[in-house]
Amino acid sequence: MRVWDGIGEVPDLDGSVVTIGMFAGLHRGHQEVIRETISQARDLGVPSVAVTFTPHPMAVHRPEVPMVPLTTPAQRVAALAAAGVDAVLLLEYTLEFAANSPEQFVSSYLVDVLRARAVVLGEDSRFGAGNEGDAQRMVELGEQYGFATTIVRDLCDGESGRRWSSTWIREALAEGDVATAGRILGRPHSVRGEVVHGAKRGRELGYPTANLETDEIGVIPLDGVYAGWLIDGAERYPAAISVGTNPHFEGVHRTVEAHVLGRWDLDLYGRVVTVEFKEYLRPMMTFDGLDGLLAQMAEDVNRAADLLGVERPATPPEVSGQVG
């Protein structure tokens, strides 16, 4: 897949099929839009192009409101690549860019640069200054500039009937409901970051952890313990994941720590890994003593193994110098 960082990197095109959006999380509604975009591009024999923006418009229009993107730009590009688009055009979102009217945006970017022969949008898409452009406006502009417009209607969850959306994903993660977030996404919610040195308490207790640097890794779910996976390159390890400040040890810095089930030999320091969240196990807790903490950790590991469909690991060895 090609990534164009601004319109200056776009080559001369004979045509394209374009879709536009933030694609935050690339949930199942987004995926349907991408599938339709790719299908039309194949039929026309031109590349499929996803136009997306960085930073998030909220960070530009309301910088005082804290908002962590569901995915980093790199994660978003990787997800679009995995979905099969031929190219991604990353546009810098600035106040100057935001001042483009719907017609200016379409003529300057979709027509003049991408030579769009077709545009595919979700039903709730907005574009142009003040979000004045909507799906119907794109249809009108397509008729004016000679490209076809397809509107993919909102898709809803089969269990609840609710529309798949990034807002719903955020709500689920804020409640620790990573299973629902995963259902909306069509895959487990994940964060990605560098493994850094932590307090090494997990290693001392027999449960070494990979501690992620938590700056700009995506949305971290509610504090608690989860079952999930740690992915290092081609390796995918079952894991028990702790999110929070570790109240038992009076911690203050929020961390994401993943213990790979049954492994005490991994050295992941400095590696950039992905942590996927499958199921919520329990909230963060304090204990009367170390024995209670160790018993709970053993239970967490066993429950995680059962939920992930892997063999329960052996009792951790009493070894100094373990990696964690």
N, C-alpha and C positions, 0 to 999 in steps of 0.2 A: 504494500500500500504506500502511496505517496502522501507526504505531508507538506503542505505549502504554508509557510509562515508569512502570511500577508499576500496581497495580490501581485506583488512584484515577483514572486516565485512561480506564479501560474504560467505554464507554457501556452503557446498558441493552441487552442482547441478547436476541433471541427464541430464540437457539440458536447453536451453533457446532460445528465439527469441529476437534478439538484434537490437536496432536502436541507432544511435550515432548523437550527435549534441549539439549546444548551446541552441537550441529551444528558442531563444530570442523572447519573446512575445507569443510563441506558436501560430503563425498565421495559417491561413487555409491550407497553404501548409504543415506546420508541422503536423497539425491535420490529414491530409490524410496519412502521413507516419506513425503516431501513430496508426491510425485505421488499416492499413495493418499489422503492427507489432502485434497488439492484435489479429487480425483474424488468422494469421498464428500460433501464440502461442496457441490459442484455438484448432486449428486443430491438432496440434502436442501434446497437453496435457502438455505443459511446460510453465513456466512463461514468460511474456513479460517484457523486461528490457530496460530502456532508460539510456544510458550512456551520462552523461553531465559533464561539467567542471566548476571549479571556482578557481581563478577569470577568467574573460574574457581574452582570449589569447592576445587581444590588450593591456590590462593592463600590460602584461608581456613583450611582444616584443617591445611595443612603449609606455612606461610609461609616456613619456613627452606629449603625445597627450591626452587631456581631453576627456573622453568618459563615459557617464552615461549609464549603462546597461538599456535596456528596462524594465527589471524586476529584482528584487533582487533574490538571490538563493532560498530564502524561497517561493517567489511568483512563481518561475519557478517550484519548486517541487510541490507546491499546484496545479498548472495548469496541470502538468503531472498526478497527482493523479486524478484530476477531469476528465481527458481524459480517464482514465481507465487502465493505465499500472499497472502491478503487482509490479514492483520494479524500483527504480532509483539508479544507481551507480554514486555517486559524486566523480570525480577524481580531485585532486589538480593539477592545471596547472602550471608547473614550467618550467624553461629553460631545466632542466634535463629531465623532462617528454617529452618536445617538441622535444628532440633530438632522440627519438625513430623513427626508420624507419617505413614505413607502415607495413612491415612484422613483425617487432618486436612488434608493437602495437597490431596487430591482434593476433599473437601467444601468447603473454604474457597476454593479457586482455580478448579478445573475446574467444579464444580457451581454454587456460589453466585455467582461472578463471570462466568464464561464461558458458563454454561448449556449445558455440553457435551451434545450429543446423540450424539456418537461420539468415541472417542479412538483414535488410531493410534500404535502404538509399534514401535520396532525390537525384535528378539528379545532383545537384551542390555540393554534399558533398565532403569534403577534409579531409584527416587525415594523420598523420605521419610527420616526419621532413620536413620542408619547404613546407608543404601541397602537398607533392609529390603523396600521395595516392588519387585516385579519384574513381568514381563509377566502371570504367572498371577494375582498379587494385583490387578492392574488389571482383569482379567476379572471377578474376584469383586466388586470395588468397583463395576464397571459394572452388574452384576446387582443390587447393593444400591441404587444411586442412579438406575438407569434409563437408562444410556447403553450403547451398543454398543462393544465393544472389538475392534480388529483388530490382530493381531501380524504384522508383516512379517518374514519369516524372513531370517536372515543371507544376504547375497549374496556370492559369491566371484568372484575374478578368473579369467577364462577361461584365462589362460596358466599361472598357478602353482597355482590352486586355493585360494589363501589368501583368507581373509575380508577384505573391504575394511574398513579401520579407520583411525582417526586415528593410532594407534600405528605402523602400517605406514608411513604418510606420514612421520612423524617419523624413523623409521629410514632411509627412503630419502633424505630431505633431509640427514641427518647424513653419508651416504655420497656426497653429490653426485649421486645418481641422480634427477635431476629428471624424467626421462622416466617412470620408474615412478611417482613421486609424481603426475605429471600423469595417468597411466592410472587411478590410484585415484580421483583427483578428478573425472575426466571433463573436465578443462580444465587448462591450465598452472598450476603453483603460482606465486603472485605475492606481492609485497610492495608496500606503498603508503606513500609519505612525501613530505615536502617536499624540493625541490631546493635545496641549500645550496652555498655557496662551498667549494671544496676547495683542494688545493695547486696546482691549475692545471697540473700536469705534463702531463696529457693534451693540453691545449691547446697547450702549448709543443712537444709531440712531433708535433702534427698530428692528434691523435685526441681532440678535446674530449669531455668526459663530463659527464653529469648526475649529480651526487653527491647521494645521498639521506641525509637525516638518519635515522640508524639506530635511534633510540629508538622503541619501540612501533610497528613497521611490520609485524610478523608474523615468522615463523620464517625466518631467513636460512640458505640451504643451506651446505654445506661450502665452505671457501675454494677458489677456482679461477676459471676463465674459462668463461663459458656463452654459448650463443646464445639469443636470446629477443626480447622486444618491449618497447618503452617506449610507454605509452599516456598521452596528454595530452588529456583531454576526448574529443572525437570522433576525434582523430588517433592512428593506430597505426603506430609506426615500428619497422622491424627494427633490432636492436641486438646488439652484443657487450658482455657484462656481466662486470665484474670484481668478485669478492667477496674481501675479505681485507685484510691490512695493508700490501700493496705491499712485499714484502721486498727488492726490487731497490733501493728508496730508503730502506730501513731504517725503514719505517713501523711504528707501534705501535697506531694507532687503526683498528679494523675498519670498513671502508667497503663500500658498494654503489655502483658507478659504472657507468653505462650509456652507451656510445658509439653514437649513432644512425648507422647505416652511411651513409657518403657525405654526411653533413650537417655543415657547419661554421658554419652561420648561425643555429642555433637559440638562443634566449634563454629558458631555462626556470627561471631563478632565481626562487624564491619560489612556484613552481607545485607543486601536489600531484599527483604522477604515480604510475602503477602500472608496475611492472617485472615482466614474466612470464618465467619460466625454461623454455626448451624442451629444450635438450640441454647436457650437460656437454662442454666441449672439452678442458680440460687443468688440471693443478694450478697453483698459484702457483709461480713460479720466480724465481731470480736469474740474471743474465747477466754475462759477462765485461766487456761494454762496451755502449755505447749502440747500436751497429750491430746487435748480436745481439738486443737488446730490440725495436728497430724492425722487424727482419725477422720476429720472432715475432708482433708486433702486426699486421703486414700479413697474416700467415698466419691469425691468429685471425679477422680481419675477413672474409677470403675464405671460410674454413670456415663461419663464421656465415651468410654470405650463401647459400652452397650449401645448408646445412641448412634455412634458412628459405624457400628457393625464390625468392630475389630476385636481381637482377643484382648482380654483384660491383661495388663502388664503385671510382671512379677513385682514383689515388694522391693522398694528401692534399696540398693546396697548402701552400707555405711562406709562411704569412701570419701576421703578428703581430696580436694583438687578437682572435683567434678566441674564441668563447664556449665555456667549459668549466670 
